[in-house]
Every structure is written in structure tokens, then in C-alpha cells.
Amino acid sequence: MLSINLDRETESYLAEIIAQENSTSEKLLKKLIYQHWQTLKPRQTLAQRRGGHPKNLLQDAAPDASLRENRKQIINAKITTR
């Protein structure tokens, strides 16, 4: 159990928010703490959210395949063979 003392102004803000949200002060406080906790955690990258980089995708690729010039050449070769 947590007990806090609020000044009058903050207490009136809380009462207004509770009325607008149609919630209890306990639920509102839990939500606020969770949201603040989420902002403290470092954000995951897209690859992390999707479970990491694919393991087998780049096994057969050349070591310099990610260079822009090499990608352009590969794409041009694929387009011209169509």
C-alpha cells in the first residue's frame, strides 16, 4: 500500500483526470508508472522486435554485397536478364 500527500492543486488535477478517464486513482497511478517505466527502457530496433537478423539469409552473399555500387550492379544485372 502506498500513501502520498498531494497539495490542493495536484489533488484537483487528479480528481479532474479521474472524472475524465472514468477510472480510479489506483488504476491511473499504475498506468502513469508503467508509461514512465516504458520511457526509461531503451527502445528495441526493428530487427530486435522481429526476433533478430535472419540466420541463413546472407550466408551465400559476397562480403562486399552491401556496398552501394555492388548492389546497383546486381540489381541492373537482374533487370537486364528479364
N, C-alpha and C positions, 0 to 999 in steps of 0.2 A: 504494500500500500504506500502510496506517495501522497504527501500533503504539501501543498505550496500556498503561499500567501501572495495574492496579487493586489496591486494598487487599484483604485476605483476605475481609472481609465481602462486599464488592461482587462479588468473584470467585465466592464461594459462591452468591450470588443468581443470578449469570449461569449458573452450572452447573445450578442448580435449574430455572431458566426453560428452558434448552436441553433438559433432560431432559423437562420437561412438554410443551414445544412440539414435541419431536422434530425439531429444526432445528439449524442451525449458528449459530455466533456471528456469522458474516458476514451471513447472512440476517436474523437477529434485529436486528442493528445497522442494516441497511438499512431494515427495517420501522419501527424506532423513529425514525430520522432522517426518513423520509417522513411519519410521523404528526405529528411535531413541526413539520415544514415546512408541512403542511396547516393546522395551527392558527395559523401566522403569517400566512397569506394571508387577506385579508378575504373573508367569505362573500358569495356572489352572491345577489342577490334572486331570487325565483321568476321574475320577468319576464326577468332576465338568463339564467337557466338554460334558459328556454324559447326563447331567441333574440331577446328584446326585445319591445316592445309591438307589437301588430298595427298596420300602417300605415293600412289602409283602414277600420278598424272605426269610428272616431269622426269621419270626415270630414264626414258629414251631420248630426252631432249639434249641438244648440244649445250655445252657450258655457257656459250655466248648467245644463246637463243633469246635472252631477254633484252639484248641491245636493240635499240630502235631501228637502226639500219638493217639489222638481220631480220627483224620482224617484218619490215616493209618488203624485203626481198622475198621472204617466204609467202607473204600474202599475195604479192604480184605474181609469183610463180603459180600459186593455186588458182588465181583468177584467170590467168592466160591459158591454163590447161583445161578450163571448162569449155 
